[in-house]
Amino acid sequence: MDDCIIIGAGPAGLTAAIYLARYHLSIRLFDNGSSRAALIPRTHNHAGYPGGVEGKELLRRMREQALEFGATREEAEVTRLVPGDAGFAVCIGPAKYRARTVLLATGVVNRRPAGMDDAMHDHALAQGMLRYCPVCDGYEVTDSRVGVIGTGTHGTAEALFLRGYTRDVTLIAPEAHELDAECARKLDAAGIVRVDGPCGEYAIAGERLCLTTADGPMAFDSVYPALGSDIRSDLAVAAGAKANREGCLEVDGHMRTTIPGLFAAGDVVKGLDQISNAMGQAGVAATAIRNLLDEQRPIRR
């Protein structure tokens, strides 16, 4: 039986693995290879990396560091999580792995623009023509022509946030705008153009991403899909953990879920979807896990 099984190998899961391995605990890390951090062409707001660092390179370094201290990493998709009296069974198909505690660090999945094929999506993302995180890279679109695909309060909030970087912001509805009077007032006051959809027929022309709208074709230096995301909390919820309406897991100040021995960190927990935030939560969770295990059976060398 492992001391802790970590499900998810993004910044949160890998940080927890580093901490827990350095606490001299037996750690198993399941990585299905779908961390959002791997999609980041280059993050510039991660402290300690002047000039920025590619998401894949950051993950590679973190994996190397976790393995250096004895963490075990396996490439696999966890299909079920079963709490028991003596810990948890973590299932991968018919195979079962036992652990005294579990840390869920499965993150979220961004909703992509409908009708954009994977090759174009990945190329546009790599070139900065498509972006998902204004907090991460709003600075990079300073004084650029920016399109935001979305509507309602979420689309309005993202467009207003980006207005702090550029005057040229257009909010494009995926279909037709659904804006209440307050959203419309705020957008008008900020000088943000509103365009109805449906939007689609994406194409890349030079260094711009083009799309069609109800007002005809438009081109932008960068486009932000403000379409929300899907929280990957299904494993924990199916096991009985509580989540909010959006699917974010409920945790306390020590990152404990409502199931004893089950912890969560990173984007699967409600909060700022940032690498630094995920890493901080993972450090808190890992230390709480260590202390819980020490209470159950004192850790001695």
N, C-alpha and C positions, 0 to 999 in steps of 0.2 A: 504494500500500500504506500502510495506517495504521500508526502506531507501536503503537497498542494499541486493540483492540476490547473494550469492556466489555459483558458480557451480564447484564442485570439492572439496574434503576434504583430500588432501595430505598436506604436510608441507606448501605450499603456501596458500591454501585455509583456513587452520586452523589458520595460523598466521594472515591472514587478518581478520578472524572472531574475534580473540582475540583483535586486535587493534580496530576494528570498534565497537565492543560491549563496549569497554572501552571508546569510544568516545560518549557513550550514544545514539547510533543509533540502530534502529530496524533491526536485521540481521536474514536472513534465509539462512541456509547452506544445499545444496543438495549434498548427498554423495551416489554414486553408488557402493562404496566398492571396487574400483579397483585401488587405489593408488599404484604406483610402490614401494613406501616406505615400504609397508606391506610385500614385498618380500625380504627385506634386512634381512639376518640372524642376522647380528650385524654390525652396522656402528662404525668405530673407528676414523673417522675424524670429527665427530660432536663435536664441542668444548663444554666443560663442562661435558663430560661423560668419565672420565678415565675408561679404561676397555671396553668401547663401550656400545652401547644400541641397543636392537633389534628394527627393524623397527616398528613392531606392537605395542611394548611398547611405543615408542616415539609418535606414532599417538594416542594411548590411552590417554597419558598424555596431549597432545595438545587438544584433544576433551574435556577432563575433564576441562581444563583451559578455553576454549571458553564457555562452558556451565555455568561455574562458574560466568561469567560476563553477562549472559543473552542471548547468541546466541541461536537460534533455529536450531536444526539439524534434517533433515528428510532423511531417506534412500529412494532414488528414482533416476531414470534415466531421466534426462531432454531430451526431444525429439525435442524441437524447441524454438528458441529465436526470439521474434518479437519486433523490435524497434517501438516506437510511439512518438507522440508529448509530452506526459506527462510521459515518462519513457519507461518501457519494460514490455512485457508479457512473462513470462517464463512458457513454456508448459510441462506438464507431461501427455502424452496422451491427453485426452479431458480436463483435469483440467488446469486452468490458474492461475498463481500467478503474482501479479503486484509489480513492484519495480521501484524506482526512478533511481537507478543505478544498474549495474551488474558487477561482477568481475568473469572472466573466469579463472579457475585454474585447467583445465582438464588434463594437462600433456601430456605424450606420452606413447606409447606401444612399448616395444622392440620386434623386430622380432626374433622368436625363431628358433633354428635349425630344419630343416624339418625332420620329421620322429621320433622325440623324444617324447614319450608319456608324459602326464602331471605328472603322478606319479614319473617317473624317473627324469623328469625335476626338480620337486620341491624338491626331495630328494637330487639330485646333487647340487642344489642351496643352500640348507640348510647346506650341508657339505663342501661347498667351492670348490667343484669339477667343478662347473659351475659358472661363474661370468660375469657380464655385464658392470662393470664400473672400468676401470683401474685407473681413478683418485681417486675413492673411496677406492679401495682395492688392488692397485698394490703392496703396501708395503707387504701385506699378502702373495704374491707369490715370495718374494725375494728368489733367488737361487733355485727356483722350476722348474720343467719341465712344460712348458706352451704351449698350442696350441691356435692359433687364427683362427677361421673360417671366412674367408673373402678373398677378393681380391681387385684389383684396388687401388685407392688412399686412400679410407677409411680403407681397410684392412691393407694396408702398414703402414698408420699412427698409427694404433692401435698396430701393431706388433713392430714398432720402439719405441713407448712409453713404452711398456712393456720390451723392451730390456734394459731399464734403471734399471730394477729390477733383471733380470736374463740373463745369457748367453744362456740358453736353450729355444729358442723361435722358433716355427714352424708355418708358415703361410699356412693354408690348404684351398684350393679353395672349395666352395660348389659344383661346377661342374668342370670347367677348369679355370685356372688363366687368368685374363685379366689385364696384367701389362704392362705399357709403359716402355720405356727404362730408364727413370729417377727413377721410382719405383724400377725396377730391380736393378739398380745401388745402390740405398740406402740400399736395403735389403742385397745385397751381401757385401757391406761395413760393415754392422752391424753383419754379420755372421748369418743371419736369414735363416733357411732352408725353402724351398718352396716345397709344395707337392700338386699335383693336386687331385681333387675329381673325381667322386662324393664321398662325405663323408656321412656316415650313419651307420646303424646297431649299435647304441649306446648301451653300456652296462657298468655296474659298477663292477669293480673287486677290492676288498679291498678298498683302499682309492684313486683309480684312475678311471678316466672316459675314457673308451675305445671307439674307433670308427674305421671304415674301411675307407681306402683311395685308390687312384690308386696305391700307393706303398705298399699296404697291411694294416694289422691292426696296430694301434698305441695306446698308452696309455699316459695319461697326469695327472699331479697333479691337474691342473686347465685348463679349456677351456673357452676362451672368444669368444662368437659369435660377430663378427664385421659385422653385417648384416643390420645395420641401425635401424630406428624406425619409427613409424607412429605417426604423430602429431595429437592430438585430437582437431583440431581447426574447425571442420565441422560446429558446431553450429554458431560460429561467422562468418565464411565465407559465410554460407547460408543467414545470416542476412545482409551481405554486407560489412563486415570488410575485409581489405586488408591483404594478407599473402604473404610470399615469395614463391619461387618455391618448397621448401621442405614442406610448409604448416605452418611454424611458423608465428604467428601473428605479424604484424608491430605495434610497440608502440613507444611513445616518452619517454622523460626522466622521466615522471610522470606515466608511464605505461598506458597511454591512447591509445586505439586503434583508428582507423580512424572513428569509430562511436561514436558520442558524448554520454558520459555517460557509455560507455562500456570500461572496463579496463581488463587487463590480466596480469598474473604473473606466474612465475614458468616455467616448461619445455615447455609449449605451446608457450612461447616466446623464440626467438633465444638467446642462451647463454650457459653458462656452466651448464650442468645438475647435479646440486648439491643441497642438502638440504639447505645449508647455503645461496646459491645464491637465491633460491626460496623464502626463508623466508625474505631476504633483499628486494627483489622485492615486496613482499606482503606488507611489512611495508611502502614502498614508495607509492604503489597503494592505500592502506587504508587511508593514510594521505591525498592524493590527492582527494579521494572520499569524505572524511570529509569536506575538504575545498570547494569543488564544491557544496556540499549540503548546506553548510553554506552560500555561495553566493546566492543560490536560495531562501533559507529561513533560516534566522539566527538561529543557534542552541543556545537555552537559557534554563537554568534550573529555 
